[in-house]
Amino acid sequence: MESPFLGILALFGVVLLVGVTGGVVYLTLSDWRDRRRLEDETREARRSTSKRK
């Protein structure tokens, strides 16, 4: 017989694993989006600076 405590513990482990994985994916995508935005702004600033000269 399986203890109900082990089932609850396994379910809790799966929920934690999904939560941590989701957090890592969110932070990775957020960092990628911010880096891309910063690169676009830098490119745009260089373009506008070179047009002024």
C-alpha positions as CSV (number, residue, x, y, z in Angstrom):
1,M,0.0,0.0,0.0
2,E,1.1,3.5,-0.9
3,S,1.0,6.1,1.8
4,P,-1.1,9.2,1.0
5,F,1.7,11.3,2.3
6,L,4.0,10.1,-0.5
7,G,1.3,10.9,-3.1
8,I,0.9,14.4,-1.7
9,L,4.7,14.9,-1.6
10,A,5.1,13.8,-5.2
11,L,2.3,16.1,-6.3
12,F,3.9,19.0,-4.4
13,G,7.3,18.2,-6.0
14,V,5.7,18.3,-9.5
15,V,4.0,21.6,-8.8
16,L,7.3,23.1,-7.5
17,L,9.1,21.8,-10.6
18,V,6.6,23.3,-12.9
19,G,6.6,26.6,-11.0
20,V,10.4,26.9,-11.0
21,T,10.6,26.0,-14.7
22,G,8.0,28.6,-15.5
23,G,9.9,31.2,-13.5
24,V,13.1,30.4,-15.4
25,V,11.4,30.6,-18.7
26,Y,9.8,33.9,-17.8
27,L,13.1,35.5,-16.7
28,T,14.9,34.2,-19.8
29,L,12.3,35.6,-22.1
30,S,12.2,38.9,-20.2
31,D,16.0,39.3,-20.4
32,W,16.0,38.5,-24.1
33,R,13.3,41.1,-24.7
34,D,15.1,43.7,-22.7
35,R,18.4,43.0,-24.5
36,R,16.7,43.2,-27.9
37,R,15.0,46.5,-27.0
38,L,18.3,48.0,-25.7
39,E,20.1,46.9,-28.9
40,D,17.4,48.6,-31.0
41,E,17.6,51.8,-29.0
42,T,21.4,51.8,-29.3
43,R,21.2,51.2,-33.1
44,E,18.6,54.0,-33.4
45,A,20.8,56.4,-31.3
46,R,23.8,55.7,-33.6
47,R,21.7,56.3,-36.7
48,S,20.4,59.6,-35.4
49,T,23.9,60.7,-34.3
50,S,25.4,59.8,-37.6
51,K,22.7,61.8,-39.5
52,R,23.5,64.9,-37.5
53,K,27.2,65.0,-38.5
